[in-house]
Amino acid sequence: MATLHCPSCGAPDDGELVHCRFCKAALSKEIADTAIPCPHCRVANRWGKQRCVACRSWIIVSCVFCGGLSPHNQPACLSCREPFAGAAQRKRDREIAAQQQQAAFPQHGGFVDNMGAAFVGAAAGYVVADAFSHHHHHDYGHHPGWDTSSDTYVDNYTEGPPVAEDFGGGGDFGGDDFGGGDFGGGD
């Protein structure tokens, strides 16, 4: 892979900054157009970074619905497309509505209901077992935090990014631990 150089002064790109550290020119139009401003110090950061290159504040937020990571300046989660504005209230409203529906239609628990549930469960079990017996393998993608050797999720951070609850920007997400890397998966 070719190393990017500053179009203005020719200095090599270190892969971290949006602007040349020497002449302050944008390293490329694409890098500048997709830059994420730090909510704390306003330094422009490259797309894919989790922490500000200058002050190490979080520049991403976690979706309250799916837990996906998105740059703080996006209007909606990049994973589930749920808008960040009002997200916490919408999630509470949905949880309350689900509880109310469950209360309105309680499980009867009678003998016939239990027999019907057992029959449906057995039929579903047969279908699932039959599907697995044909050994079809589907690759639904790979999350970089998933450890396939132990079937566990590996959390490399002691403290996660802030949750996107009506985030309006300008907050301080700084911390003492230092992160980095990308939020979109990949290396």
Buried (B, 14 or more C-beta within 10 A) or exposed (E): EEEEEBEBEEBEBEEEBBBBBEEEBBBBEEBBEBBBBBBBBEBBBBBBBBBBBBBBBBBBBBBBBEEBBBBBBBEBBBBEEBEBEEBBEBBEEEEEEEEEEEEEEEEEEEEEEEEEEEEEEEEEEEEEEEEEEEEEEEEEEEEEEEEEEEEEEEEEEEEBBBBBBEBEEEBEBBBEEEBEBBBBEEE
